[in-house]
């Protein structure tokens, strides 16, 4: 078998050589659209996270039998065309639940503690000039007793609820699909959840129903000192509307995802006045070491079972 890994740079340091168990392996750190066909023309198995395969590209790859995704989402593949051509597409689900929930909690705790502000205060040497040993102008907030609303109550949302409630938060949730009716925590409408919560974390998938789900009208429902966290998908929040809402309030925002990634230069979120209330990570909530190891193990099993006809 000829196997091609197209974007190893998205995986960090993991053992990819194991895929040599299945045949001749080629590994590329990053693949541009114009490089897909030259690199994949004879490939029977393609392993990728974000390299797109539209109908035209799939038509040009007659040897292809399997696309093994190193992700959960399948939106980069024209699934209908793949089915027509007999190309199987296998993704991986459930591998990042604990990491993303932990990352969510980290962002919340950091913003409750005003960590971006205090970190800059110390590193810029402002503390060196203080008349006293402490600096409490910004203050900090305990999580105990806070109303924490969760948007999207799949496995990650539920794990986040467990962590939040263990620290004393009062958790409720809103289902974006309308199909979740979990009785473990109170369910609210999205509007009620947004207006009543001190902390809101987003764990929903991006689809036509959730694109810009939080537009300016929804964001206007937030408390003026709310903490908003997005570890779902960037397109769920209208970022321009969020910036305007942050400018007129004391809302804090922590996010691992943005609508366009990498972060655009001069993004309005980088407005200097917002930085003390802003905490960003570069789409790494899923990428903790143990999580990536589980991911690669699952991709390996996907290839193995495919070749075994399972």
Secondary structure, DSSP 8 states (H G I E B T S, - for coil): -EEEE--GGGT-S---GGGGGGSEEEE-S---GGGHHHHHTT-SEEEESS--B-HHHHHT-TT--EEEESSS--TTB-HHHHHHHT-EEE---STTHHHHHHHHHHHHHHHHTTHHHHHHHHHTTTGGG-SSS---SS----STT-EEEEE--SHHHHHHHHHHHHTT-EEEEE-SSS----SSSEE--HHHHHHH-SEEEE----STTTTT-B-HHHHTTS-TT-EEEE-S-GGGB-HHHHHHHHHTS--EEEES--SSSS--TT-GGG-GGGGGGEEE-SS-TT--HHHHHHHHHHHHHHHHHHHTT-
